[in-house]
Amino acid sequence: MPDVEKIFTIKDVCDFLGAPRASVIRWIKKGRLLAFKLPYGRLWRIKKSDFLAFIEAGEKEYIEYESEKDD
């Protein structure tokens, strides 16, 4: 059986990041967090690899911000 990538719900992402649902949906709509809708278009889902990429991008932005603040 092939490996299947873990899929997260909006609630999973909210719980992990401690972020409000509206923020997560805003990140999705702005293209910062890649996600897809299930058939019939009601529920968002996020692949684990896309979620990890989002977290890494946020860490890079934070590091750049902190280094600029120190200058």
LUMGUMI-759965 format. One line per 3 residues: their letters; for each residue x, y, z of C-alpha. Coordinates in nm, 2 decimals. Example, Ala and Ser with C-alpha at 12.3 -4.5 7.8 and 13.67 -1.06 7.14 Angstrom:
REM residues 2
as = 1.23,-0.45,0.78 | 1.37,-0.11,0.71 .
This chain:
REM residues 71
mpd = 0.00,0.00,0.00 | 0.15,0.34,-0.10 | 0.22,0.60,0.17 .
vek = -0.07,0.85,0.20 | 0.01,1.20,0.30 | -0.16,1.33,0.62 .
ift = -0.44,1.58,0.56 | -0.53,1.84,0.82 | -0.86,2.03,0.87 .
ikd = -0.88,2.40,0.94 | -0.95,2.31,1.31 | -0.63,2.10,1.32 .
vcd = -0.43,2.40,1.19 | -0.61,2.64,1.43 | -0.54,2.41,1.73 .
flg = -0.17,2.36,1.63 | -0.09,2.73,1.58 | -0.33,2.88,1.83 .
apr = -0.47,3.09,1.55 | -0.84,3.19,1.50 | -1.03,3.02,1.22 .
asv = -1.07,3.35,1.03 | -0.69,3.40,1.02 | -0.63,3.05,0.87 .
irw = -0.90,3.10,0.61 | -0.75,3.44,0.52 | -0.40,3.28,0.48 .
ikk = -0.56,3.03,0.24 | -0.75,3.29,0.04 | -0.43,3.50,0.01 .
grl = -0.24,3.20,-0.11 | 0.00,3.19,0.18 | -0.13,2.85,0.30 .
laf = -0.21,2.61,0.02 | -0.53,2.41,0.07 | -0.80,2.24,-0.13 .
klp = -1.17,2.20,-0.10 | -1.34,1.86,-0.08 | -1.60,1.78,-0.35 .
ygr = -1.91,2.01,-0.34 | -1.68,2.29,-0.22 | -1.76,2.33,0.15 .
lwr = -1.47,2.20,0.35 | -1.10,2.30,0.33 | -0.82,2.05,0.38 .
ikk = -0.44,2.11,0.40 | -0.18,1.86,0.31 | 0.09,1.81,0.57 .
sdf = 0.37,1.91,0.32 | 0.19,2.24,0.25 | 0.14,2.31,0.62 .
laf = 0.50,2.24,0.70 | 0.61,2.48,0.41 | 0.38,2.75,0.55 .
iea = 0.54,2.71,0.90 | 0.89,2.72,0.75 | 0.80,3.03,0.55 .
gek = 0.67,3.20,0.86 | 0.99,3.11,1.05 | 1.20,3.27,0.78 .
eyi = 0.99,3.59,0.78 | 1.03,3.60,1.16 | 1.41,3.56,1.15 .
eye = 1.44,3.83,0.88 | 1.22,4.06,1.08 | 1.42,4.00,1.40 .
sek = 1.76,4.06,1.22 | 1.63,4.38,1.06 | 1.51,4.50,1.41 .
dd = 1.86,4.44,1.55 | 2.02,4.66,1.29 .
